[in-house]
Amino acid sequence: MNQTQQSITGIVDDYKVIFIDEYNAFVEQQKQVRDGMLNEYASSEGDDAIERRLFDTPATLHSMFVNNLNGEELNYFKSKKGSRWFAKNFKEFRASKKI
């Protein structure tokens, strides 16, 4: 795990401790969203988009990323590689059952 990934992991770990109630509610909501998808890859009816979202984050966690990651780390997090890493390592935030 590189330094950027460690920073992201640390922020997520802090979020889970500080905002435990919000985290638990978000995880339950994401589970319901995933269960309502047409397939395990988060397709939706009439969806012709080439790209699909990999994950969702609560506003509080997103703010923690913006306030605690530097520009280079944020760019990694928003990149295809960083997004896939995040979705694979933090399955509770996934928009789909599979990546």
C-alpha positions, 0 to 999 in steps of 0.5 A: 500500500502506497502513502496515498492509499494509507492516507485514504485508509486513515481518513476512512478509519477516522470517519468510521470511529468519529461518525459511527451512526452516520457510517452505519446508516450509510452502509445500510442505505448502500446495501438497499441501493445495491439490492435494487440494481438490475444486475451486479454491475450497477446497471439501471434500466435505460442506462446507455452510459459508457461510464458507471459510478464505482462508489458513493461516499457520505458528504462528511467523508467527502469533506474529510478527503478534501480537507485532509488530502493534498492535491496529488492525493485527491487526483489519485483518489479521483482517477480511474486507478484510485477509484477502483482501488477504493471500491475494491478495498472499501466494499461498503461504499460500492455502488455495485456488487462487483467492480 
